[in-house]
Amino acid sequence: MNINLNVFQTLAAAIIVYYVGVILKRHISFFDKYCIPSPLIGGFVFAVINCILYVSGMWKYTQDKMVGTLFMNMFFASLGYTASLKTGKGIFKTGSTLVIKMGLLVTVLVVLQDVLGVILSKAFGLNPLLGIATGSIPLVGGHGTAGAFGPVLEKVGLDNATTIALASATFGLVSGGMLGGPVGNHLIRKYKLVSDATLEGVKLGNKDEEENKEENLPPGITIDENRFMNAFAHLLLAMGFGTIITAICARVNIVIPNYVGSLFMAALLRNVIDFSGVCKAYQQESSVLGSLALNIFLSLVLMGMRLWQLTYLAVPLMVILLSQTVLMALFAMYLTFPVMGKNYEAAVMAAGNCGFGLGATPNALANMKAITERFGPAPVAFVIIPLVGALLVDIVNTCFIIFFINILK
């Protein structure tokens, strides 16, 4: 039986999957204690059921892909909307130092993953190229890089490289989502860390109430239909014009994801609004819309996983991938956390690093969202991690992949 969901059915399925995760997290203390994201819980349950039905020959499931892209771009546009020069918040407040530090950490992680993969492959008497196919290609790179470099590895001598890399990327997606919450939770509790942004949020709340009085709004009422519509319009404009940025870059052979265009266009729009005064900015409303979009997008990503690809992994591959998971946990706790400041934001970034270090940027965002829902906001982390994950990771990873392939072929 072929199950092919259209856009509306895909959305309905994502909502059901999300609330399955919410219910399970509410009733199973393990998920709540270790900050496992609700979309990951529900999505993984669906992926397991999908795998069983597919392997048994009972059905073949496909879902609409464009709707996921829509909500992903909306979330990143909401992130860009925080980048206000006038208020000194968002991307420009953090400066370049943390971005540079995280970029250097990613470089070290890429090298360590590939070196570990090669060493373990040789220990099992296997082609050392297998270490690259189970290293930074599928883990830091994700499914896209796995699909791109798999055929390249096959051409230089590694049989079934594409299947191995894609299966490893699936393993990384799952393990990256499961690892980040416990790592962040451990660091926060061990060092008794507190979110500085929580106190700032209290001050912002008081300021909003003063603004409400000026606008003759009842105290505590900060969102209404018009404000929500205006925020929604700003995000949609940023998403639309963001595609133009992507197209312009493509013309000069610079490939960037669409969501990066949305992020930067939203930042530009926010600052034009702030300095021109042509209209108001709606930070709270855009944040709510971004949070809703993230929940739906992550549910869709997890629903689309093909767990049966893991059945192709032999014992040596499982040993390598489990070793990579241990490496990522140690790296996040003993390198990412201290280098990024050894504070609450650094703990959240360590959780995010587990996400995109083993899986993808959405994993990182899910990990950080789960942590911040429990312990408080981390605005700096939500700027640094997506920026590094979107702009630096692929560039650095590609350079080292090519370097290692040419050495080992």
C-alpha positions as CSV (number, residue, x, y, z in Angstrom):
1,M,0.0,0.0,0.0
2,N,1.4,3.3,-1.1
3,I,0.8,6.2,1.3
4,N,1.6,9.5,-0.4
5,L,0.5,12.5,1.6
6,N,-0.2,15.9,0.0
7,V,0.7,19.2,1.7
8,F,-2.4,19.3,3.9
9,Q,-2.2,15.7,4.9
10,T,1.5,16.1,5.7
11,L,0.8,19.0,7.9
12,A,-2.0,17.1,9.7
13,A,0.3,14.1,10.2
14,A,3.1,16.4,11.6
15,I,0.7,17.9,14.1
16,I,-0.4,14.4,15.3
17,V,3.2,13.3,15.6
18,Y,4.2,16.4,17.5
19,Y,1.5,15.9,20.1
20,V,2.3,12.2,20.4
21,G,5.7,13.4,21.5
22,V,4.2,16.0,23.9
23,I,2.1,13.3,25.6
24,L,4.9,10.8,25.9
25,K,7.2,13.5,27.3
26,R,4.6,14.4,29.8
27,H,4.1,10.9,31.0
28,I,7.6,9.5,30.7
29,S,10.0,11.2,33.1
30,F,13.1,10.1,31.3
31,F,12.3,12.3,28.3
32,D,11.6,15.4,30.5
33,K,14.6,14.9,32.7
34,Y,17.0,14.7,29.8
35,C,15.4,17.4,27.7
36,I,14.5,15.1,24.7
37,P,12.6,17.4,22.3
38,S,8.9,16.5,21.7
39,P,9.2,16.5,17.9
40,L,12.1,14.0,18.2
41,I,10.1,11.7,20.4
42,G,7.0,11.7,18.3
43,G,8.9,11.7,15.0
44,F,11.1,8.8,16.1
45,V,8.0,6.7,17.2
46,F,6.6,7.4,13.7
47,A,9.9,6.5,12.0
48,V,10.0,3.1,13.9
49,I,6.4,2.3,12.9
50,N,7.2,3.4,9.3
51,C,10.3,1.2,9.3
52,I,8.4,-1.9,10.5
53,L,5.6,-1.5,8.0
54,Y,8.1,-0.8,5.1
55,V,10.3,-3.8,5.9
56,S,7.3,-6.1,6.2
57,G,6.1,-4.9,2.8
58,M,2.8,-3.5,4.1
59,W,3.3,0.1,2.9
60,K,5.5,2.7,1.4
61,Y,5.2,6.2,2.9
62,T,6.1,9.5,1.3
63,Q,5.2,13.0,2.4
64,D,5.3,16.5,0.9
65,K,8.7,18.1,1.1
66,M,8.0,21.7,0.3
67,V,6.0,22.3,3.5
68,G,9.1,21.4,5.6
69,T,11.1,24.0,3.7
70,L,8.5,26.6,4.3
71,F,8.5,26.2,8.1
72,M,12.3,25.9,8.2
73,N,12.7,29.2,6.4
74,M,10.1,30.8,8.7
75,F,12.0,29.8,11.7
76,F,15.3,31.1,10.4
77,A,13.6,34.4,9.4
78,S,12.4,34.7,13.0
79,L,16.0,34.3,14.1
80,G,17.2,37.0,11.7
81,Y,14.5,39.3,13.0
82,T,16.3,39.4,16.4
83,A,19.4,41.0,14.8
84,S,18.7,44.6,15.7
85,L,21.6,47.0,15.7
86,K,19.5,49.6,17.5
87,T,18.6,47.5,20.5
88,G,22.0,45.9,20.6
89,K,20.6,42.4,20.6
90,G,20.9,39.3,18.4
91,I,23.8,38.6,16.1
92,F,25.6,42.0,16.3
93,K,25.7,42.0,20.1
94,T,27.6,38.8,20.2
95,G,30.4,40.0,17.9
96,S,32.7,37.9,15.9
97,T,34.7,36.3,18.7
98,L,32.2,33.5,19.5
99,V,31.6,32.7,15.8
100,I,35.4,32.4,15.2
101,K,35.8,30.1,18.3
102,M,32.9,27.9,17.2
103,G,34.3,27.8,13.6
104,L,37.7,26.6,15.0
105,L,36.0,24.0,17.1
106,V,34.1,22.7,14.1
107,T,37.4,22.4,12.2
108,V,39.0,20.4,15.0
109,L,35.8,18.2,15.2
110,V,35.9,17.5,11.4
111,V,39.5,16.3,11.6
112,L,38.9,14.2,14.7
113,Q,35.9,12.5,13.2
114,D,37.8,11.5,10.0
115,V,40.9,10.4,11.8
116,L,38.9,8.3,14.3
117,G,37.0,6.7,11.4
118,V,40.2,5.9,9.4
119,I,41.9,4.4,12.5
120,L,39.0,2.2,13.4
121,S,38.5,1.1,9.7
122,K,42.1,0.0,9.5
123,A,41.8,-1.8,12.9
124,F,39.1,-3.9,11.4
125,G,41.1,-4.5,8.2
126,L,38.7,-2.5,6.1
127,N,39.2,0.1,3.4
128,P,40.3,3.4,5.1
129,L,38.0,5.3,2.9
130,L,35.2,3.7,5.0
131,G,36.4,6.0,7.9
132,I,35.6,9.0,5.8
133,A,32.2,7.6,4.8
134,T,31.4,7.2,8.5
135,G,33.2,10.3,9.6
136,S,32.6,14.0,8.8
137,I,30.8,13.3,5.5
138,P,27.6,11.9,7.1
139,L,28.0,13.3,10.6
140,V,29.0,17.0,10.4
141,G,27.9,17.0,6.7
142,G,24.5,15.2,7.0
143,H,22.5,13.5,4.4
144,G,23.2,16.1,1.7
145,T,26.9,15.8,1.9
146,A,26.6,12.0,2.2
147,G,24.6,11.9,-1.0
148,A,27.1,14.2,-2.8
149,F,30.3,12.5,-1.8
150,G,29.1,8.9,-1.8
151,P,29.5,8.5,-5.5
152,V,32.9,10.1,-5.3
153,L,34.1,7.5,-2.8
154,E,32.7,4.8,-5.0
155,K,34.7,6.0,-7.9
156,V,38.0,6.0,-5.9
157,G,37.4,2.4,-4.6
158,L,34.9,2.2,-1.7
159,D,32.0,-0.2,-2.7
160,N,28.5,0.9,-1.6
161,A,29.9,4.1,-0.3
162,T,26.6,6.0,-0.9
163,T,24.5,3.5,1.1
164,I,27.1,3.5,3.9
165,A,27.2,7.2,4.1
166,L,23.5,7.7,4.0
167,A,22.9,5.0,6.6
168,S,25.6,6.6,8.8
169,A,23.9,10.0,8.4
170,T,20.6,8.5,9.6
171,F,22.4,7.0,12.6
172,G,23.9,10.4,13.3
173,L,20.6,12.2,13.0
174,V,19.1,10.0,15.7
175,S,22.1,9.9,18.0
176,G,22.7,13.6,17.7
177,G,19.1,14.4,18.7
178,M,19.3,12.0,21.7
179,L,22.8,13.1,22.9
180,G,22.4,16.9,23.1
181,G,19.8,17.1,25.8
182,P,21.6,14.9,28.3
183,V,24.9,16.7,27.7
184,G,23.4,20.1,28.2
185,N,21.4,19.0,31.2
186,H,24.5,17.5,32.8
187,L,26.6,20.6,32.3
188,I,23.9,23.0,33.6
189,R,23.2,20.9,36.7
190,K,26.9,20.1,37.4
191,Y,28.0,23.8,37.3
192,K,24.7,25.2,38.6
193,L,24.3,27.5,35.6
194,V,21.5,30.0,35.2
195,S,20.2,31.8,32.1
196,D,21.2,35.5,32.2
197,A,18.6,36.3,29.6
198,T,15.9,35.3,32.1
199,L,16.6,38.5,34.0
200,E,16.7,40.5,30.8
201,G,13.3,39.0,29.9
202,V,11.8,40.3,33.2
203,K,13.0,43.8,32.4
204,L,11.7,43.6,28.8
205,G,8.4,42.5,30.2
206,N,8.2,45.6,32.4
207,K,9.0,47.7,29.5
208,D,6.3,46.1,27.4
209,E,3.8,46.9,30.1
210,E,4.8,50.6,30.0
211,E,4.4,50.6,26.2
212,N,1.0,49.0,26.6
213,K,-0.1,51.8,28.9
214,E,1.0,54.4,26.3
215,E,-1.1,52.5,23.7
216,N,-4.1,52.2,26.1
217,L,-3.8,48.4,26.2
218,P,-4.7,46.4,29.3
219,P,-1.6,45.4,31.4
220,G,-0.2,42.1,30.3
221,I,-1.8,42.1,26.8
222,T,1.1,42.2,24.3
223,I,-0.3,40.3,21.3
224,D,-3.4,41.0,19.3
225,E,-4.5,40.2,15.7
226,N,-3.0,43.2,14.0
227,R,0.4,42.8,15.7
228,F,0.5,39.1,14.8
229,M,-0.5,39.8,11.2
230,N,2.3,42.5,10.9
231,A,4.9,40.1,12.4
232,F,3.7,37.4,10.0
233,A,4.0,39.7,7.1
234,H,7.5,40.7,8.0
235,L,8.6,37.1,8.1
236,L,7.0,36.2,4.8
237,L,8.6,39.3,3.1
238,A,12.0,38.2,4.4
239,M,11.5,34.6,3.2
240,G,10.4,35.8,-0.2
241,F,13.2,38.3,-0.8
242,G,15.7,35.8,0.9
243,T,15.4,33.6,-2.2
244,I,16.7,36.5,-4.3
245,I,19.9,36.5,-2.1
246,T,20.3,32.8,-2.7
247,A,19.7,33.2,-6.5
248,I,22.3,36.0,-6.7
249,C,24.9,33.9,-4.8
250,A,24.2,31.0,-7.1
251,R,25.0,33.1,-10.2
252,V,28.5,33.7,-8.8
253,N,28.9,30.0,-7.9
254,I,28.3,30.6,-4.2
255,V,25.9,28.0,-2.8
256,I,24.0,28.9,0.3
257,P,20.8,27.3,1.7
258,N,17.6,29.2,1.2
259,Y,17.1,29.6,4.9
260,V,20.3,31.6,5.2
261,G,18.9,34.1,2.7
262,S,15.7,34.3,4.9
263,L,17.8,34.9,8.0
264,F,19.9,37.8,6.5
265,M,16.9,39.4,4.8
266,A,15.0,39.3,8.0
267,A,18.0,41.0,9.8
268,L,18.1,43.6,7.1
269,L,14.3,44.3,7.3
270,R,14.4,44.5,11.1
271,N,17.2,47.2,11.0
272,V,15.5,49.2,8.2
273,I,12.3,49.2,10.4
274,D,14.3,50.2,13.5
275,F,16.2,53.1,11.9
276,S,13.6,54.4,9.5
277,G,10.7,54.3,11.9
278,V,8.4,53.5,8.9
279,C,6.6,50.9,11.1
280,K,7.0,49.0,14.4
281,A,9.0,45.8,14.9
282,Y,7.1,42.9,16.5
283,Q,9.8,40.8,18.3
284,Q,7.5,38.8,20.6
285,E,5.1,37.9,17.9
286,S,7.8,36.8,15.4
287,S,9.4,34.7,18.1
288,V,6.1,32.9,18.7
289,L,5.7,32.3,15.0
290,G,9.3,31.0,14.8
291,S,8.8,28.6,17.7
292,L,5.6,27.2,16.1
293,A,7.4,26.8,12.8
294,L,10.3,25.0,14.4
295,N,8.0,22.4,16.1
296,I,6.3,21.6,12.8
297,F,9.5,21.5,10.8
298,L,11.3,19.2,13.2
299,S,8.3,16.8,13.3
300,L,8.5,16.6,9.5
301,V,12.2,15.9,9.5
302,L,12.0,13.1,11.9
303,M,8.9,11.6,10.2
304,G,10.9,11.4,7.0
305,M,13.8,9.3,8.4
306,R,14.3,5.9,6.8
307,L,15.5,3.8,9.7
308,W,15.7,0.6,7.6
309,Q,18.9,2.0,6.1
310,L,20.6,1.2,9.4
311,T,20.1,-2.5,8.7
312,Y,22.9,-2.3,6.2
313,L,25.4,-1.4,8.9
314,A,27.7,-4.3,9.8
315,V,29.2,-4.7,13.3
316,P,32.4,-2.8,12.4
317,L,30.3,0.2,11.2
318,M,28.3,0.2,14.4
319,V,31.4,0.2,16.4
320,I,32.8,3.1,14.4
321,L,29.5,5.1,14.7
322,L,29.1,4.4,18.4
323,S,32.7,5.6,18.9
324,Q,31.9,8.7,17.0
325,T,29.0,9.3,19.3
326,V,31.3,9.0,22.4
327,L,33.8,11.4,20.7
328,M,31.1,13.9,20.2
329,A,29.9,13.8,23.8
330,L,33.5,14.2,25.1
331,F,34.2,17.0,22.6
332,A,31.1,18.9,23.6
333,M,31.7,18.7,27.3
334,Y,35.5,19.1,27.4
335,L,36.2,21.4,24.5
336,T,33.0,23.2,23.3
337,F,31.8,24.1,26.8
338,P,35.0,25.6,28.2
339,V,36.1,27.3,24.9
340,M,32.7,29.0,24.5
341,G,32.8,30.5,28.0
342,K,31.9,27.8,30.5
343,N,28.5,29.5,31.2
344,Y,24.8,28.8,30.5
345,E,25.1,29.9,26.9
346,A,28.1,27.6,26.4
347,A,26.2,24.7,27.9
348,V,23.3,25.3,25.4
349,M,25.9,25.6,22.6
350,A,27.4,22.3,23.7
351,A,24.0,20.7,23.3
352,G,23.6,22.3,19.9
353,N,27.1,21.1,18.9
354,C,26.0,17.5,19.5
355,G,23.1,18.1,17.2
356,F,24.9,19.4,14.1
357,G,28.2,17.5,14.9
358,L,26.3,14.2,14.5
359,G,23.3,15.1,12.5
360,A,22.2,18.5,11.2
361,T,21.4,22.0,12.1
362,P,17.7,21.2,12.9
363,N,19.0,18.6,15.4
364,A,21.0,21.4,17.0
365,L,18.0,23.7,17.2
366,A,15.9,20.9,18.7
367,N,18.5,20.2,21.4
368,M,18.8,23.8,22.3
369,K,15.1,24.4,22.3
370,A,14.5,21.5,24.7
371,I,17.2,22.8,27.0
372,T,15.9,26.4,27.0
373,E,12.3,25.4,27.5
374,R,13.4,23.8,30.8
375,F,16.2,26.2,32.0
376,G,15.6,29.5,30.4
377,P,16.5,31.5,27.2
378,A,19.9,31.4,25.5
379,P,19.6,34.0,22.7
380,V,23.4,34.0,21.9
381,A,23.4,30.2,21.3
382,F,20.5,30.5,19.0
383,V,22.4,33.0,16.9
384,I,25.9,31.3,16.9
385,I,24.9,27.7,16.3
386,P,22.7,28.3,13.2
387,L,25.3,30.7,11.7
388,V,28.1,28.3,12.1
389,G,25.9,25.3,11.1
390,A,24.7,27.1,8.0
391,L,27.8,29.0,6.7
392,L,31.0,27.5,8.1
393,V,30.4,23.8,8.5
394,D,30.0,22.8,4.9
395,I,32.9,24.9,3.7
396,V,35.3,23.6,6.3
397,N,34.0,20.0,6.0
398,T,34.3,20.0,2.2
399,C,37.9,21.1,2.3
400,F,39.0,18.4,4.7
401,I,36.9,15.7,2.9
402,I,38.7,16.4,-0.3
403,F,42.1,16.5,1.5
404,F,41.5,13.1,3.2
405,I,40.1,11.4,0.0
406,N,43.2,12.4,-2.0
407,I,45.5,11.1,0.7
408,L,43.6,7.7,1.2
409,K,42.5,6.9,-2.3
